[in-house]
């Protein structure tokens, strides 16, 4: 699947970093680490040359919200298919969500998940980190053992898929965050609204209740009020979808509260007016909202109010991802298409190359505390990079998807870019 080169040079490449663009660069790698970055040159000594002419080299992605479905949901995704999807999308590290069977709410289940992921990590070179639940069995009633889970090595706490309703539980996890330094990832949604789609043409056609922005924004407002008591905690809003939520986060940042947020590729690219009524891959939680919301999210990413992009990659088997929007499972996949969405926004002129790198790699690596290994291309650091052809466009096809599940809302849509290769230390993966 890959070549292992002890000494190689990626020659005459355009280098994208969080600081800007350098053209005509050679990146020399020895035993997996970058030994030099310099203007392109000739080489007398024996060295493997990888031609990067006309291509872009950038740090490989880090995705802090991925449903690998490990353990216990192999009908949706396996460790191998999930990490292969990441690899083919230019992603070198993922944070797996805990809504599994059993739920990742104890050290014992962490050990189970890590054991199941180990072989796929070795095969693909992609690193899979774990998050743990905030409450036992995601029921919102009883706190998990935050200290034990943090000591084991989880990277975050989240009840992703369910909002934490009880104030006392949010306070407890903020207290734990202040001690452990780990972020609290909130799926902001007050229950009871009964909606599956935000207001829009398809929502009206199927006659469902609209999924209101207030279900998200009101919980974020509550959380920020509680957060003010815990200045050493870390609070993160998952998959922001609404203008109101973004405004709350922006205000909290201005006031110095320790808050971050992310946006998913599908919320950047589609709105409620783009939903295909026959394709329930467009049913996700939170839902696609108005074109105004989409534009606010795009501008939030550009300005830095939105810290980074995360896919909320949510694979499902076809039997639960039916055409019926009212009963179909929530979720779309995204690992293979995330970078291409960002490159499409670059092509449109919204994002600069350094914005793409920050959103895709640098900032999520910093957020997860793995920036010593991921998110940048630097001398004397392990090389984890993706080689991309940014001069091409193509329509996403099912055969482009390596996830076990094919419920990806970008199928049939044209995006910029093609992942040509991945470099993970001394490994070189070339893709057709």
KOLVEXNU-119389 format. One line per field, with one value per residue (C-alpha): x, y, z; residue in one letter; residue number from 1. Coordinates in nm, 3 decimals, always signed. Example, Ala and Ser with C-alpha at 12.3 -4.5 7.8 and 13.67 -1.06 7.14 Angstrom:
px <- (+1.230,+1.367)
py <- (-0.450,-0.106)
pz <- (+0.780,+0.714)
lomar <- (a,s)
fifi <- (1,2)
***
This chain:
px <- (+0.000,+0.292,+0.662,+0.911,+1.198,+1.474,+1.592,+1.385,+1.326,+0.990,+1.118,+1.002,+0.680,+0.466,+0.471,+0.163,+0.201,+0.009,+0.250,+0.206,+0.323,+0.673,+0.711,+0.977,+1.082,+1.258,+1.169,+1.434,+1.334,+1.565,+1.430,+1.090,+1.198,+1.248,+1.617,+1.594,+1.356,+1.522,+1.490,+1.490,+1.835,+2.019,+2.134,+2.459,+2.425,+2.179,+1.836,+1.481,+1.324,+0.948,+0.846,+0.620,+0.610,+0.269,+0.156,+0.101,+0.252,+0.077,+0.050,-0.175,-0.511,-0.626,-0.997,-1.126,-1.477,-1.501,-1.738,-1.517,-1.795,-1.537,-1.621,-1.931,-2.073,-1.884,-2.196,-2.144,-1.762,-1.463,-1.128,-0.974,-1.233,-1.251,-0.878,-0.841,-1.105,-0.899,-0.580,-0.739,-0.874,-0.532,-0.604,-0.330,-0.500,-0.860,-1.046,-1.307,-1.641,-1.771,-2.129,-2.038,-2.158,-2.062,-2.026,-1.670,-1.737,-1.476,-1.111,-1.216,-1.399,-1.107,-0.882,-1.128,-1.144,-0.768,-0.711,-0.953,-0.794,-0.434,-0.393,-0.565,-0.337,-0.035,-0.166,-0.261,-0.022,-0.319,-0.342,-0.678,-0.728,-1.027,-1.271,-1.479,-1.840,-1.938,-2.210,-2.241,-2.396,-2.468,-2.783,-2.718,-2.772,-2.440,-2.088,-1.811,-1.479,-1.310,-0.983,-0.935,-1.020,-0.788,-0.510,-0.569,-0.518,-0.847,-0.821,-1.163,-1.500,-1.823,-2.172,-2.167,-2.505,-2.678,-2.669,-2.597,-2.916,-2.845,-2.660,-2.493,-2.340,-2.201,-2.051,-1.898,-1.731,-1.610,-1.453,-1.284,-1.167,-1.006,-0.809,-0.723,-0.678,-0.898,-1.168,-1.541,-1.704,-2.071,-2.327,-2.548,-2.911,-3.195,-3.430,-3.799,-3.807,-3.918,-3.743,-3.530,-3.461,-3.424,-3.683,-3.656,-3.815,-3.772,-3.877,-4.197,-4.256,-4.228,-4.435,-4.194,-4.149,-3.860,-3.546,-3.499,-3.166,-3.267,-3.222,-2.852,-2.800,-2.988,-2.771,-2.454,-2.580,-2.642,-2.299,-2.120,-2.294,-2.171,-1.827,-1.770,-1.732,-1.446,-1.184,-0.939,-1.184,-1.195,-1.530,-1.575,-1.892,-1.918,-2.046,-2.186,-2.475,-2.652,-2.568,-2.700,-2.453,-2.164,-2.253,-2.255,-1.912,-1.770,-1.895,-1.757,-1.417,-1.417,-1.486,-1.192,-1.382,-1.200,-1.424,-1.356,-1.581,-1.574,-1.775,-1.837,-1.765,-2.128,-2.242,-1.985,-2.092,-2.467,-2.774,-3.133,-3.208,-2.961,-3.109,-3.192,-3.525,-3.438,-3.098,-3.104,-2.728,-2.850,-3.009,-2.755,-2.758,-2.742,-2.920,-2.826,-2.968,-3.037,-2.799,-2.752,-2.630,-2.396,-2.245,-2.201,-2.015,-1.790,-1.707,-1.656,-1.398,-1.225,-1.215,-1.104,-1.420,-1.455,-1.133,-1.117,-1.306,-1.412,-1.612,-1.851,-1.791,-2.096,-2.119,-2.440,-2.557,-2.811,-3.092,-3.103,-3.012,-3.329,-3.490,-3.747,-3.614,-3.850,-3.722,-3.373,-3.068,-2.886,-2.540,-2.318,-1.963,-1.687,-1.331,-1.262,-1.414,-1.320,-0.995,-1.160,-1.431,-1.164,-0.977,-1.301,-1.346,-0.984,-1.057,-1.359,-1.132,-1.280,-0.976,-0.604,-0.370,-0.265,-0.633,-0.676,-0.374,-0.488,-0.842,-0.745,-0.428,-0.257,-0.537,-0.700,-0.358,-0.304,-0.653,-0.587,-0.244,-0.060,+0.103,+0.448,+0.375,+0.097,-0.017,+0.308,+0.603,+0.926,+1.291,+1.375,+1.009,+0.839,+0.683,+0.307,+0.197,-0.042,+0.051,-0.242,-0.323,-0.510,-0.550,-0.820,-1.193,-1.403,-1.743,-1.745,-1.843,-1.926,-1.611,-1.411,-1.532,-1.333,-1.556,-1.766,-2.073,-2.153,-2.392,-2.193,-2.392,-2.114,-2.166,-2.264,-2.118,-1.805,-1.517,-1.164,-0.851,-0.722,-0.518,-0.217,-0.015,+0.038,+0.364,+0.361,+0.716,+0.910,+0.594,+0.491,+0.137,+0.071,-0.292,-0.424)
py <- (+0.000,+0.232,+0.277,+0.322,+0.548,+0.615,+0.920,+1.112,+1.457,+1.602,+1.818,+2.150,+2.167,+2.463,+2.463,+2.585,+2.656,+2.857,+3.142,+3.155,+3.008,+2.921,+2.817,+2.595,+2.423,+2.094,+1.915,+1.664,+1.387,+1.142,+0.861,+1.025,+1.374,+1.689,+1.772,+2.072,+2.294,+2.501,+2.626,+2.343,+2.206,+1.911,+1.613,+1.423,+1.164,+0.875,+0.987,+0.900,+1.190,+1.245,+1.500,+1.768,+1.992,+2.157,+2.021,+2.166,+2.018,+2.111,+1.969,+1.665,+1.725,+1.677,+1.609,+1.655,+1.517,+1.175,+0.888,+0.583,+0.373,+0.180,-0.027,-0.215,-0.061,-0.239,-0.237,+0.140,+0.167,-0.051,+0.071,-0.008,+0.167,+0.470,+0.532,+0.456,+0.721,+0.964,+0.873,+0.918,+1.254,+1.382,+1.345,+1.209,+1.219,+1.196,+1.230,+0.956,+1.029,+0.817,+0.739,+0.376,+0.036,+0.030,+0.404,+0.521,+0.625,+0.422,+0.325,-0.032,+0.077,+0.303,-0.002,-0.197,+0.078,+0.130,-0.244,-0.255,+0.051,-0.057,-0.269,-0.011,+0.261,+0.047,-0.032,+0.322,+0.532,+0.746,+0.814,+0.771,+0.947,+0.896,+1.130,+1.014,+1.079,+1.354,+1.139,+0.765,+0.592,+0.940,+0.954,+1.298,+1.183,+1.086,+1.216,+0.982,+0.952,+1.249,+1.212,+0.845,+0.898,+1.197,+0.995,+0.716,+0.961,+1.073,+1.407,+1.554,+1.500,+1.508,+1.363,+1.429,+1.357,+1.471,+1.810,+1.814,+1.960,+1.965,+2.272,+2.082,+1.831,+2.108,+2.271,+1.940,+1.886,+2.248,+2.191,+1.878,+2.065,+2.331,+2.057,+1.827,+2.092,+1.888,+2.057,+2.002,+1.948,+2.040,+1.914,+2.215,+2.109,+2.142,+1.846,+1.861,+2.074,+1.781,+1.903,+1.708,+1.985,+2.360,+2.580,+2.553,+2.413,+2.042,+2.087,+2.251,+1.985,+1.690,+1.870,+1.831,+2.075,+2.314,+2.250,+2.595,+2.774,+2.846,+2.478,+2.529,+2.892,+2.876,+2.592,+2.777,+3.087,+2.875,+2.714,+3.047,+3.179,+2.878,+2.894,+3.243,+3.078,+2.857,+3.069,+2.776,+2.542,+2.487,+2.497,+2.403,+2.423,+2.138,+2.191,+2.544,+2.586,+2.912,+3.282,+3.331,+3.076,+3.234,+3.575,+3.430,+3.274,+3.593,+3.795,+3.542,+3.555,+3.935,+3.900,+3.663,+3.345,+3.019,+2.919,+2.776,+2.644,+2.454,+2.428,+2.122,+2.117,+2.054,+2.363,+2.569,+2.441,+2.376,+2.551,+2.437,+2.542,+2.284,+1.973,+1.687,+1.558,+1.206,+1.191,+1.164,+1.217,+1.577,+1.497,+1.578,+1.718,+2.013,+2.067,+2.278,+2.625,+2.931,+3.081,+3.366,+3.120,+2.957,+3.293,+3.381,+3.054,+3.118,+3.466,+3.332,+3.086,+3.359,+3.599,+3.339,+3.340,+2.980,+2.812,+2.520,+2.270,+1.923,+1.678,+1.517,+1.211,+0.995,+0.670,+0.466,+0.143,+0.182,+0.023,+0.322,+0.586,+0.560,+0.815,+0.908,+1.224,+1.192,+0.849,+0.827,+0.847,+1.178,+1.211,+1.244,+1.128,+1.374,+1.253,+1.210,+1.544,+1.792,+1.917,+1.947,+2.173,+2.401,+2.405,+2.495,+2.791,+2.887,+2.865,+3.094,+3.349,+3.322,+3.158,+3.218,+2.915,+2.986,+2.992,+2.644,+2.513,+2.669,+2.534,+2.187,+2.113,+2.365,+2.485,+2.146,+2.002,+2.278,+2.224,+1.853,+1.913,+1.726,+2.020,+1.881,+1.607,+1.731,+2.048,+2.192,+2.115,+2.211,+2.115,+1.844,+1.743,+1.424,+1.483,+1.439,+1.604,+1.575,+1.634,+1.786,+1.880,+2.208,+2.267,+2.010,+1.979,+1.665,+1.539,+1.334,+0.973,+0.690,+0.512,+0.806,+0.712,+0.462,+0.471,+0.159,+0.383,+0.597,+0.848,+1.152,+1.459,+1.571,+1.278,+1.425,+1.768,+1.917,+2.012,+2.140,+1.936,+1.581,+1.416,+1.287,+1.140,+1.129,+1.136,+0.995,+0.990,+0.754,+0.623,+0.745,+0.667,+0.747,+0.756,+0.742)
pz <- (+0.000,+0.061,-0.015,+0.266,+0.168,+0.424,+0.227,-0.026,-0.171,-0.271,-0.555,-0.698,-0.500,-0.397,-0.018,+0.173,+0.543,+0.802,+0.730,+0.353,+0.022,-0.098,-0.462,-0.616,-0.294,-0.230,+0.091,+0.193,+0.434,+0.611,+0.828,+0.842,+0.949,+0.744,+0.719,+0.486,+0.293,+0.021,-0.338,-0.589,-0.672,-0.828,-0.621,-0.676,-0.400,-0.433,-0.312,-0.409,-0.602,-0.587,-0.847,-0.700,-1.006,-1.042,-0.705,-0.358,-0.043,+0.281,+0.634,+0.654,+0.817,+1.173,+1.221,+1.578,+1.519,+1.358,+1.430,+1.376,+1.535,+1.739,+1.936,+1.845,+1.526,+1.252,+1.033,+0.999,+0.987,+1.066,+1.197,+0.859,+0.643,+0.870,+0.881,+0.510,+0.440,+0.645,+0.461,+0.119,+0.227,+0.337,+0.709,+0.937,+1.277,+1.397,+1.726,+1.756,+1.921,+2.212,+2.100,+2.039,+2.168,+2.447,+2.500,+2.565,+2.924,+3.115,+3.097,+3.017,+2.701,+2.606,+2.619,+2.405,+2.142,+2.135,+2.088,+1.794,+1.631,+1.674,+1.360,+1.135,+1.271,+1.186,+0.838,+0.739,+0.946,+1.056,+1.429,+1.603,+1.937,+2.165,+2.331,+2.628,+2.720,+2.964,+3.118,+3.168,+2.869,+2.720,+2.933,+3.079,+3.434,+3.594,+3.537,+3.422,+3.608,+3.440,+3.626,+3.541,+3.175,+3.149,+3.309,+3.056,+2.771,+2.620,+2.439,+2.520,+2.686,+2.485,+2.473,+2.097,+1.946,+2.264,+2.436,+2.809,+2.955,+3.328,+3.450,+3.733,+3.490,+3.271,+3.578,+3.685,+3.349,+3.339,+3.682,+3.545,+3.237,+3.455,+3.633,+3.342,+3.072,+2.837,+2.629,+2.670,+2.329,+2.332,+2.085,+2.147,+2.122,+2.366,+2.307,+2.238,+1.924,+1.707,+1.394,+1.148,+0.895,+0.934,+0.770,+0.393,+0.077,+0.157,+0.520,+0.398,+0.134,+0.374,+0.637,+0.927,+1.212,+1.151,+1.358,+1.516,+1.555,+1.915,+2.008,+1.941,+2.036,+2.367,+2.493,+2.392,+2.575,+2.886,+2.860,+2.822,+3.132,+3.330,+3.172,+3.311,+3.655,+3.531,+3.352,+3.337,+3.164,+2.787,+2.608,+2.244,+2.034,+1.786,+1.429,+1.460,+1.217,+1.305,+1.284,+1.638,+1.776,+1.592,+1.736,+2.088,+2.038,+1.889,+2.186,+2.432,+2.265,+2.286,+2.658,+2.697,+2.775,+2.693,+2.402,+2.058,+1.783,+1.457,+1.139,+0.924,+0.549,+0.460,+0.651,+0.461,+0.121,+0.132,+0.269,+0.330,-0.029,-0.168,-0.008,-0.244,-0.119,-0.237,-0.063,+0.314,+0.331,+0.356,+0.691,+0.961,+1.313,+1.328,+0.998,+0.698,+0.752,+0.537,+0.279,+0.530,+0.792,+0.543,+0.453,+0.821,+0.878,+0.579,+0.700,+1.052,+0.923,+0.726,+1.023,+1.277,+1.490,+1.370,+1.479,+1.238,+1.025,+1.148,+0.941,+1.192,+0.970,+1.051,+0.854,+0.853,+0.698,+0.416,+0.617,+0.856,+0.599,+0.395,+0.163,+0.430,+0.596,+0.892,+0.998,+0.849,+1.077,+1.109,+0.957,+0.653,+0.595,+0.513,+0.560,+0.188,+0.085,+0.361,+0.206,-0.134,+0.012,+0.160,-0.170,-0.347,-0.111,-0.184,-0.556,-0.506,-0.335,+0.014,+0.176,+0.131,+0.125,+0.483,+0.586,+0.439,+0.632,+0.958,+0.931,+0.808,+1.001,+1.227,+1.453,+1.512,+1.595,+1.849,+1.986,+2.045,+2.196,+1.919,+1.740,+1.822,+1.567,+1.338,+1.165,+1.026,+0.800,+0.973,+0.977,+1.233,+1.263,+1.137,+0.797,+0.792,+0.470,+0.179,-0.185,-0.373,-0.730,-0.683,-1.057,-1.114,-1.053,-1.055,-0.953,-0.634,-0.707,-0.470,-0.584,-0.444,-0.095,+0.111,+0.415,+0.457,+0.424,+0.123,+0.283,+0.169,+0.063,-0.176,-0.413,-0.749,-0.671,-0.827,-0.599,-0.649,-0.592,-0.593,-0.320,-0.513,-0.225,+0.149,+0.343,+0.693,+0.828,+0.598,+0.428,+0.084,-0.031,-0.397,-0.511,-0.867)
lomar <- (x,x,x,x,x,x,x,x,x,x,x,x,x,x,x,x,x,x,x,x,x,x,x,x,x,x,x,x,x,x,x,x,x,x,x,x,x,x,x,x,x,x,x,x,x,x,x,x,x,x,x,x,x,x,x,x,x,x,x,x,x,x,x,x,x,x,x,x,x,x,x,x,x,x,x,x,x,x,x,x,x,x,x,x,x,x,x,x,x,x,x,x,x,x,x,x,x,x,x,x,x,x,x,x,x,x,x,x,x,x,x,x,x,x,x,x,x,x,x,x,x,x,x,x,x,x,x,x,x,x,x,x,x,x,x,x,x,x,x,x,x,x,x,x,x,x,x,x,x,x,x,x,x,x,x,x,x,x,x,x,x,x,x,x,x,x,x,x,x,x,x,x,x,x,x,x,x,x,x,x,x,x,x,x,x,x,x,x,x,x,x,x,x,x,x,x,x,x,x,x,x,x,x,x,x,x,x,x,x,x,x,x,x,x,x,x,x,x,x,x,x,x,x,x,x,x,x,x,x,x,x,x,x,x,x,x,x,x,x,x,x,x,x,x,x,x,x,x,x,x,x,x,x,x,x,x,x,x,x,x,x,x,x,x,x,x,x,x,x,x,x,x,x,x,x,x,x,x,x,x,x,x,x,x,x,x,x,x,x,x,x,x,x,x,x,x,x,x,x,x,x,x,x,x,x,x,x,x,x,x,x,x,x,x,x,x,x,x,x,x,x,x,x,x,x,x,x,x,x,x,x,x,x,x,x,x,x,x,x,x,x,x,x,x,x,x,x,x,x,x,x,x,x,x,x,x,x,x,x,x,x,x,x,x,x,x,x,x,x,x,x,x,x,x,x,x,x,x,x,x,x,x,x,x,x,x,x,x,x,x,x,x,x,x,x,x,x,x,x,x,x,x,x,x,x,x,x,x,x,x,x,x,x,x,x,x,x,x,x,x,x,x,x,x,x,x,x,x,x,x,x,x)
fifi <- (1,2,3,4,5,6,7,8,9,10,11,12,13,14,15,16,17,18,19,20,21,22,23,24,25,26,27,28,29,30,31,32,33,34,35,36,37,38,39,40,41,42,43,44,45,46,47,48,49,50,51,52,53,54,55,56,57,58,59,60,61,62,63,64,65,66,67,68,69,70,71,72,73,74,75,76,77,78,79,80,81,82,83,84,85,86,87,88,89,90,91,92,93,94,95,96,97,98,99,100,101,102,103,104,105,106,107,108,109,110,111,112,113,114,115,116,117,118,119,120,121,122,123,124,125,126,127,128,129,130,131,132,133,134,135,136,137,138,139,140,141,142,143,144,145,146,147,148,149,150,151,152,153,154,155,156,157,158,159,160,161,162,163,164,165,166,167,168,169,170,171,172,173,174,175,176,177,178,179,180,181,182,183,184,185,186,187,188,189,190,191,192,193,194,195,196,197,198,199,200,201,202,203,204,205,206,207,208,209,210,211,212,213,214,215,216,217,218,219,220,221,222,223,224,225,226,227,228,229,230,231,232,233,234,235,236,237,238,239,240,241,242,243,244,245,246,247,248,249,250,251,252,253,254,255,256,257,258,259,260,261,262,263,264,265,266,267,268,269,270,271,272,273,274,275,276,277,278,279,280,281,282,283,284,285,286,287,288,289,290,291,292,293,294,295,296,297,298,299,300,301,302,303,304,305,306,307,308,309,310,311,312,313,314,315,316,317,318,319,320,321,322,323,324,325,326,327,328,329,330,331,332,333,334,335,336,337,338,339,340,341,342,343,344,345,346,347,348,349,350,351,352,353,354,355,356,357,358,359,360,361,362,363,364,365,366,367,368,369,370,371,372,373,374,375,376,377,378,379,380,381,382,383,384,385,386,387,388,389,390,391,392,393,394,395,396,397,398,399,400,401,402,403,404,405,406,407,408,409,410,411,412,413,414,415,416,417,418,419,420,421,422,423,424,425,426,427,428,429,430,431,432)
***
